[in-house]
Amino acid sequence: MVASASWKVLEPTAVAVLHTRFAGAATAQVAANLLGRAVERAHALAFVNVASHIPGLAGRLGTLLWVLADRWVRVTRTEWSFRCD
């Protein structure tokens, strides 16, 4: 599933990008993790939006299984396996 994101500025603001030596590695890692979770949440909401517009249970269920297989199943020419991350 491919998704894109955009930002809309509501008010003028100033942003400073701090080096990890200044801000501390832990702070930067927390921010990176929060941003990663926000991106995952945006992808999940995009999927819910798409799935809600698919008519019928069979189509929605098929789409759900397709997304789950894309995320958790690895297929090669000789085998398939589940990822357990």
C-alpha positions as a Python dict, from the first residue, in 0.01 Angstrom:
ca = {
    (1, 'M'): (0, 0, 0),
    (2, 'V'): (144, 335, -101),
    (3, 'A'): (48, 647, 90),
    (4, 'S'): (159, 1005, 93),
    (5, 'A'): (145, 1272, 360),
    (6, 'S'): (135, 1647, 351),
    (7, 'W'): (156, 1928, 603),
    (8, 'K'): (-55, 2239, 616),
    (9, 'V'): (82, 2532, 813),
    (10, 'L'): (-190, 2700, 1016),
    (11, 'E'): (29, 2962, 1181),
    (12, 'P'): (378, 3094, 1114),
    (13, 'T'): (633, 2921, 1333),
    (14, 'A'): (1005, 2868, 1378),
    (15, 'V'): (1159, 2524, 1400),
    (16, 'A'): (1510, 2438, 1514),
    (17, 'V'): (1679, 2110, 1424),
    (18, 'L'): (1908, 2013, 1708),
    (19, 'H'): (2213, 1793, 1672),
    (20, 'T'): (2197, 1474, 1878),
    (21, 'R'): (2505, 1580, 2078),
    (22, 'F'): (2311, 1888, 2190),
    (23, 'A'): (1966, 1739, 2240),
    (24, 'G'): (2088, 1406, 2371),
    (25, 'A'): (2068, 1075, 2192),
    (26, 'A'): (1777, 957, 2406),
    (27, 'T'): (1563, 1258, 2316),
    (28, 'A'): (1632, 1211, 1947),
    (29, 'Q'): (1547, 840, 1972),
    (30, 'V'): (1218, 913, 2150),
    (31, 'A'): (1125, 1165, 1881),
    (32, 'A'): (1216, 918, 1605),
    (33, 'N'): (1003, 647, 1767),
    (34, 'L'): (707, 883, 1806),
    (35, 'L'): (732, 990, 1443),
    (36, 'G'): (755, 627, 1333),
    (37, 'R'): (440, 541, 1527),
    (38, 'A'): (261, 842, 1378),
    (39, 'V'): (348, 721, 1027),
    (40, 'E'): (226, 369, 1108),
    (41, 'R'): (-98, 514, 1244),
    (42, 'A'): (-145, 723, 930),
    (43, 'H'): (-100, 411, 715),
    (44, 'A'): (-351, 221, 928),
    (45, 'L'): (-605, 502, 899),
    (46, 'A'): (-550, 517, 523),
    (47, 'F'): (-624, 144, 501),
    (48, 'V'): (-942, 183, 708),
    (49, 'N'): (-1051, 463, 477),
    (50, 'V'): (-989, 251, 168),
    (51, 'A'): (-1154, -59, 317),
    (52, 'S'): (-1464, 136, 413),
    (53, 'H'): (-1522, 222, 47),
    (54, 'I'): (-1499, -136, -81),
    (55, 'P'): (-1848, -276, -138),
    (56, 'G'): (-1944, -605, 24),
    (57, 'L'): (-1795, -823, 292),
    (58, 'A'): (-1607, -1049, 49),
    (59, 'G'): (-1418, -757, -104),
    (60, 'R'): (-1329, -609, 234),
    (61, 'L'): (-1218, -943, 374),
    (62, 'G'): (-1010, -1015, 65),
    (63, 'T'): (-841, -676, 95),
    (64, 'L'): (-772, -731, 465),
    (65, 'L'): (-615, -1072, 398),
    (66, 'W'): (-408, -924, 116),
    (67, 'V'): (-271, -650, 345),
    (68, 'L'): (-200, -896, 627),
    (69, 'A'): (-22, -1134, 389),
    (70, 'D'): (185, -846, 251),
    (71, 'R'): (289, -752, 603),
    (72, 'W'): (347, -1090, 767),
    (73, 'V'): (411, -1352, 495),
    (74, 'R'): (730, -1395, 295),
    (75, 'V'): (699, -1589, -30),
    (76, 'T'): (987, -1734, -234),
    (77, 'R'): (986, -1966, -533),
    (78, 'T'): (1010, -2274, -312),
    (79, 'E'): (833, -2182, 14),
    (80, 'W'): (631, -1932, 215),
    (81, 'S'): (678, -1843, 580),
    (82, 'F'): (534, -1614, 846),
    (83, 'R'): (742, -1335, 996),
    (84, 'C'): (716, -1301, 1372),
    (85, 'D'): (876, -965, 1448),
}
